[in-house]
Amino acid sequence: MDSKILLENGTNELEILEFKLGNNSYGINVAKIREIITYQTVTPVPNAHPSVEGIFMPRDKMITAINLKNALQMGDEGDHDGLFIITNFNMLDVAFHVDRVMGIHRVNWTEIIKPDATVNNEVEGVSTGIVKFDDRLVIILDFEKIVADISPETGLRMNQIDELGSRERSDIPIVIAEDSHLLNKLINDALSAAGYINVKRTNDGLEAWNYILDAKNSGRLDELVQLVITDIEMPQMDGHRLTHMIKSDDELKNIPVIIFSSLVNEEMRVKGEALGADAQLSKPEIGNLVLLIDKLISERNKGETAE
C-alpha cells in the first residue's frame, strides 16, 4: 500500500487507517498494510484457533485470515462480507477481517494517548494508543499481540537466547525504548540472560531522548548510554524520530542505534538507513539482536582504542 509518509524521515508522524467493527472505530498504522481487498472465501484449517477463519491465496502467496471480532471477543457473527486488511509485520502476511474502512488520517505521535491501566495491562491489553478524530475516539490495536496470542511462536523467540550458550556478563549501559510493557520486559529479560545487565528501560522515544540528553548534559554520557535499542511505533516520539535526533547531534551520533521493530520491511529499512540507524531487525529475532549488540559494542570499543 503506497504511502508518501514512508519516504519521509524523522517527522514523528504516521498515517492511521480507521476501520469499523460494528459501530466501533479502530486503527492500524498504514505502514503495516500491504493492501485492502473485498472479502474472499477462505479454506478452513482443521484444529485451528477459533479466531482463524482459514487460509486463501489472493495471488501466489498463502495468507492466514483472522476474524478480528472473534479475536477481540466481540462475538463471531460468521459474516461473509466486509473487507480483508492484508498486513505484513514480523515477517508475516496476515489478513484481518473487518466490516468497513473509513479512511486514512495523518497524525503526530504526540497526539496519540497511551492507554492507562483501565484500558490496558501489560499482559492482556491489545491497544497501543488512542487518538481523537472529530467526535470519536479511535483505538489503535496491537496487531502483533493479537497474532502472538493466537500463535505464540510468532512472538519473541526467547529460546534463541539459550542457544547462544554460556556468556560473560557485561555492564555496558544500554537504553531500550519500547512502549509495550510486555515486550519491554521480555527484551530486558533476554538481554540480562545474555549477560547484558546494565539496561535502562524507557516507555517511548521521548522518555529515552530525555534520558540521553540528561546523561549528555551531566557529563555522564559514556557511563549511562553506549547503545540504544528502539521500537518504531511509540506515542510521543517514534523510533525514527529518536534515531534522527541522536544521529543529528555531534556528541551523540557515534552511539550505535538498533531499530528493533515488527515494521522492519524493505520500505522501512530504507528509511532507517537514511536516518543513520546502525542496524535494523524484525522483533522475533531476539538472538540476532544480542549478536548485533556484541558486534556494535566491539566495533565501538575498537574505534575508541584506535583514537
RAFEN-V167019 format. One line per field, one symbol per residue. ss: DSSP state (~ for helix, > for strand, _ for the rest). phi: phi as a letter, one per 40 degrees, with the letter a starting at -180 (. if undefined). burial: b if it has 16 or more other C-alpha atoms within 10 Angstrom, else e. A space follows every 50 residues. Layout:
ss=???
phi=???
burial=???
This chain:
ss=___~~~~_____>>>>>>>>>__>>>>>>~~~>>>>>>____>_______ _>>>>>______>>>>>~~~~___________>>>>>>>__>>>>>>>_> >>>>>>>>~~~_>_____________>>>>>>>__>>>>>>_~~~~~~~~ _~~~____~~~~~______>___>>>>___~~~~~~~~~~~~~__>__>> >>__~~~~~~~~~~~~~___~~~~__>>>>________~~~~~~~~~___ _____>>>>>_____~~~~~~~~~~___>>>____~~~~~~~~~~~~~~~ ~~~~~~_
phi=.cacccccbgcgbabbccbbbgccbbbacdccccabbcdbcbccbdgcdd cccibabcbbbcbcbbccccccfbgbcgcbagbbccbbafgbbbbbcbca bcibbcbcccccccccccbbbcbbcbbcibbbbfbbcbcccccccdcccc bdcccdccccccccgcbccbbdcbbbbaccdccdcccccccccchcbbbb cbcaccccccccccccccgbdccbababbbcccacgaccccccdccccbd cbccccbbcbacccbdccccccccchdcaabcdcccccccccddcccccc ccccccc
burial=eeeeebeebbebbbbbbbbbbeeebbbbbbbbbbeeeebbeeeeeeeeee bbbbbbeeeeeebbbbbbbbbeeeeeeeeeebbbbbbbbbeebbbbbbbb beeeeeeebbebbbbeeeeeeeeebbbbbbbeeeeeebbbbbbebbbebb eeebbbebebbeeeeeeeeeebbbbbbbbbebbbeebbbbbbbbbbbbbb bbbbbbbbbebbeebbeeeebeebbbbbbbbbbbbbbbbbbbbbebbeee ebbebbbbbbbbbbbeebbebbeebbbbbbbbbbbbbbbbebbeebbeeb eeeeeee
